[in-house]
């Protein structure tokens, strides 16, 4: 009885921020962080930041669409380059495969330095098919930065504005986190182009009080960095975990951490796509639903268009927004970046947003799940076998 009482006390005790930080020294204070969830607003703020640039604009994206959004960004980037601002653009070769070479050519002609990450062409230097740059980073003058799950594409615009209405999360940061985002961009620029450049920003610029760790992996180094942070906060959670993830095929360690948290009384909720732009991944993701539901994890499927978020909140003290999916591709193949934030205001705001999305979603119950069609079960098993190849 005494042991049970001690366990109950530990469950009720709210952890300090240090409990949720695997390495507190990695979190730099002095940041101003703004959570963004509306695609139109995200693009408006990013374009305003580009227009305000005095020294440099550095944009890194998986998809640079050859659509209204992509062409508007191209126009603004070209204008700043012509005005003498140093503009650099990294696009992923596969993610931007449909982007017309003419669009990138016009950017180069305007003075924008364009780097194509791992061209899908064996005759070109550093070509590759599997290893991709999945990051979404914009940094202006080294002082204002953006990161999250939003690509430069119409898909993220509301339907009424000509987009596909994809649901996503992004953050705008000012302070040391913006400088850290630019450091991540510079690393990719150097590794791919063998050229280095200095940042006009400074890590001592501290306009806020949020603690942020910009966690990023490289091609060969720190592959497990973001996963390790997830594992730590799941093990440290005492009250609540909410995860929204677009391509959710977690490895055994993450699944066990989710189940262990639920078993010790933590309210664990997963917000996942009700439909996906990649059907094979969607079926593979559902393969482990029953195991998670059986052990107390709550699962909700988004009813609207594609849920593209990669966000998490733990105990309303720690949150993460970025490009990292809980799947094998993000873990082992992609360049990814997440902003891990220790701030009750930002974490509480994100929790409220995700809870509102959960209300608009469909809860998956274990009883109903076990009665799903046999054809669904077949596809789940089939595509789960090939989960390492997506």
CORKAGI-V582026 format. One record per backbone hydrogen bond with DSSP energy under -0.5 kcal/mol. NH is the residue of the N-H (numbers start at 0). CO is the residue of the C=O. Records with the same first field share a line. If there is no record, write none. Layout:
NH: CO  CO
//
This chain:
4: 0
5: 1
6: 2
7: 3
8: 4
9: 5
10: 6
11: 7
12: 8
18: 15
19: 15  16
20: 16
21: 19
23: 20
25: 22
26: 23
27: 25  211
30: 209
31: 173
32: 30
33: 171
35: 169
38: 36
41: 37
42: 38
43: 39
44: 40
45: 41
46: 42
47: 43
48: 44
49: 45
50: 46
51: 47
52: 48  49
56: 85
57: 138
58: 87
59: 136
60: 89
63: 61
64: 62  151
66: 64
70: 66
71: 67
72: 68
73: 69
74: 70
75: 71
76: 72
77: 73
78: 74
79: 75
80: 76
81: 77
82: 78
83: 80
84: 79
85: 54
86: 84
87: 56
88: 112
89: 58
90: 88  114
91: 60
92: 116
95: 91
96: 93
98: 95
102: 99
103: 99
104: 100
105: 101
106: 102
107: 103
108: 104
109: 105
110: 106  107
111: 106
112: 86
113: 111
114: 88
116: 90  114
118: 115
120: 118
123: 120
126: 123
127: 118
131: 129
133: 131  334
136: 59
137: 145
138: 57
139: 143
140: 55
142: 139
143: 139
144: 172
145: 137
146: 170
147: 135
148: 168
151: 62
152: 150
155: 152
156: 153
160: 157
161: 158
162: 157
163: 153
164: 156
165: 154
166: 305
167: 36
169: 35
170: 146
171: 33
172: 144
173: 31
174: 142
177: 174
178: 174
179: 175
180: 176
181: 177
182: 178
183: 179
184: 180
185: 181
186: 182
187: 183
188: 184
189: 185
190: 186
191: 187
192: 188
193: 189
194: 188
204: 201
205: 203
207: 29
208: 30
209: 30
210: 341
211: 27
212: 339
213: 211
214: 212  337
215: 213
216: 335
217: 220
224: 221
227: 223
228: 224
229: 225
230: 226
231: 227
232: 228
233: 229
234: 230
235: 231
236: 232
240: 266
241: 312
242: 268
243: 310
244: 270
245: 308
247: 245
248: 246  325
254: 250
255: 251
256: 252
257: 253
258: 254
259: 255
260: 256
261: 257
262: 258
263: 259
264: 261
265: 260
266: 238
267: 265
268: 240  266
269: 297
270: 242
271: 269  299
272: 244
273: 301
281: 277
282: 278
283: 279
284: 280
285: 281
286: 283
287: 284
288: 285
291: 287
292: 288
293: 289
294: 290
295: 292
296: 291
297: 267
298: 363
299: 269
300: 361
301: 271  299
302: 359
306: 274
307: 166  305
308: 166
310: 243
311: 319
312: 241
313: 317
314: 239
316: 313
317: 313
318: 340
319: 311
320: 338
321: 309
322: 336
326: 324
330: 326
331: 327
332: 328
333: 328
334: 131
335: 333
337: 214
338: 320
339: 212  337
340: 318  338
341: 210
342: 316  340
346: 342
347: 343
348: 344
349: 345
350: 346
351: 347
352: 348
353: 349
354: 350
355: 351
356: 352
357: 353
358: 354
359: 355
360: 357
361: 300
362: 360
363: 298
364: 362
368: 364
369: 365
370: 367
371: 368
376: 372
377: 373
378: 374
379: 375
380: 376
381: 377
382: 378
383: 379
384: 380  381
385: 381  382
386: 383
388: 385
389: 386
//
